[in-house]
Amino acid sequence: MLDREVKKNTALLAMLGDDPKKEKKTVAPKVQRDPRKENPRSYERNRGRGGTKPMSYYLPDNIIKLLNVKAAQEGKTKSELVLEGLQYVLREELKAKEG
């Protein structure tokens, strides 16, 4: 019974935040964006190549300098050199543990 009285009383409805005179806004549903379709070049550039994932590590300045020199000598990127170095070290550690 109280619900019917509240629904009839527009002033009370307005105080409760449900003004019947006020137009109710409908919210459009969120559209799922696909960054691959929107900007494929940017998407690929920021995702690495060959199934790699971007990760950040902090290296001391002397290691960065050495990587720059080695990269210039071998015509490779610093990332390629870091990957090769990690693979080598990890393989050697696994061999040492097995043997």
C-alpha positions as CSV (number, residue, x, y, z in Angstrom):
1,M,0.0,0.0,0.0
2,L,2.8,2.4,0.8
3,D,4.4,1.6,-2.6
4,R,1.2,2.8,-4.3
5,E,1.2,6.0,-2.3
6,V,4.8,6.7,-3.1
7,K,4.3,6.1,-6.8
8,K,1.4,8.6,-6.8
9,N,3.3,11.3,-5.0
10,T,5.6,12.9,-7.5
11,A,7.2,15.2,-4.9
12,L,8.2,12.2,-2.8
13,L,9.5,10.4,-5.9
14,A,11.6,13.4,-6.8
15,M,13.1,13.4,-3.2
16,L,14.0,9.8,-3.6
17,G,15.7,10.5,-6.9
18,D,13.1,8.9,-9.2
19,D,11.4,11.9,-10.9
20,P,8.8,10.7,-13.4
21,K,8.8,14.0,-15.3
22,K,12.5,13.6,-15.9
23,E,13.4,11.7,-19.1
24,K,15.3,8.6,-18.3
25,K,18.6,8.3,-20.2
26,T,19.4,5.0,-21.8
27,V,23.0,4.0,-21.7
28,A,24.4,2.5,-24.9
29,P,26.1,-0.8,-24.3
30,K,29.9,-0.8,-24.4
31,V,31.3,-1.8,-27.7
32,Q,34.3,-4.2,-27.4
33,R,37.2,-2.7,-29.3
34,D,39.7,-4.9,-31.1
35,P,43.1,-3.1,-31.2
36,R,44.3,-5.5,-33.9
37,K,41.7,-4.2,-36.3
38,E,41.8,-0.6,-35.3
39,N,45.6,-0.1,-35.8
40,P,47.3,-3.3,-36.8
41,R,50.8,-1.8,-37.4
42,S,50.9,-0.3,-33.9
43,Y,49.5,-3.5,-32.3
44,E,52.2,-5.6,-33.9
45,R,55.0,-3.1,-33.1
46,N,54.1,-3.1,-29.4
47,R,53.7,-6.9,-29.1
48,G,57.2,-8.1,-30.2
49,R,58.0,-10.5,-33.0
50,G,57.9,-14.2,-33.3
51,G,55.6,-14.8,-30.3
52,T,57.6,-12.7,-27.9
53,K,56.1,-10.7,-25.1
54,P,57.2,-7.3,-24.0
55,M,58.9,-7.2,-20.7
56,S,60.9,-4.5,-18.9
57,Y,64.1,-5.0,-17.0
58,Y,66.6,-2.5,-15.6
59,L,70.2,-2.9,-16.7
60,P,73.3,-1.0,-15.4
61,D,74.8,1.6,-17.7
62,N,78.0,-0.5,-18.4
63,I,75.9,-3.5,-19.7
64,I,73.9,-1.1,-21.9
65,K,77.1,0.3,-23.4
66,L,78.5,-3.2,-24.0
67,L,75.2,-4.2,-25.7
68,N,75.4,-1.2,-27.9
69,V,78.9,-2.0,-29.0
70,K,78.2,-5.7,-29.6
71,A,74.9,-4.8,-31.5
72,A,76.9,-2.5,-33.8
73,Q,79.6,-5.1,-34.4
74,E,77.2,-7.9,-35.2
75,G,74.4,-6.0,-36.8
76,K,71.8,-7.2,-34.3
77,T,69.4,-5.5,-31.9
78,K,70.1,-5.3,-28.2
79,S,67.0,-7.4,-27.7
80,E,68.4,-10.2,-29.9
81,L,71.7,-10.1,-28.0
82,V,69.9,-10.3,-24.6
83,L,67.8,-13.2,-25.7
84,E,70.8,-15.1,-27.1
85,G,72.7,-14.4,-23.8
86,L,69.9,-15.6,-21.6
87,Q,69.4,-18.7,-23.7
88,Y,73.0,-19.6,-23.5
89,V,73.3,-19.0,-19.7
90,L,70.1,-21.0,-19.0
91,R,71.1,-23.9,-21.2
92,E,74.6,-24.1,-19.5
93,E,73.0,-24.0,-16.1
94,L,70.6,-26.8,-17.0
95,K,73.4,-28.9,-18.4
96,A,75.4,-28.4,-15.2
97,K,72.5,-29.5,-13.1
98,E,71.9,-32.6,-15.2
99,G,75.5,-33.8,-15.3
